[in-house]
Amino acid sequence: MSVKMYFKGGQGIKNPKDFNGVEIKEGDILTHCWFEDDYIDFFKKHIGISDILEIEKRVHEPNVIVKYNSEKEFFYGVGVKNESDSYMHDFRFRYTKIIK
């Protein structure tokens, strides 16, 4: 079995879309990638938050801004406040929502 490791890079997904099916473009701001399976259950079990209003607030927080690598091969996301705070691969975009 081979293992493929991802560091700073992407898969080169053409026309990536968010959780709602909206195409993601360079400069878009994305939420955290919470929108996989049942995110409310995830917050209750793994984050320890059971208040629905608090969960809804957290899932819609801005996390990364979308950039295109210098060779124009793939999109990636870097932290909104500080680029080194967060990194997101393009294959995780489908579990986010766009915040314009």
Secondary structure, DSSP 4 states (H G I P E B T S, - for coil): ------SS-----SS-B-TTSPBP-TT-EEE-S--SS-HHHHIIIII----HHHHHHHHTSEEEEEEE-TTSS-EEEEESS-TTT-EEEGGGGGGS-EE-
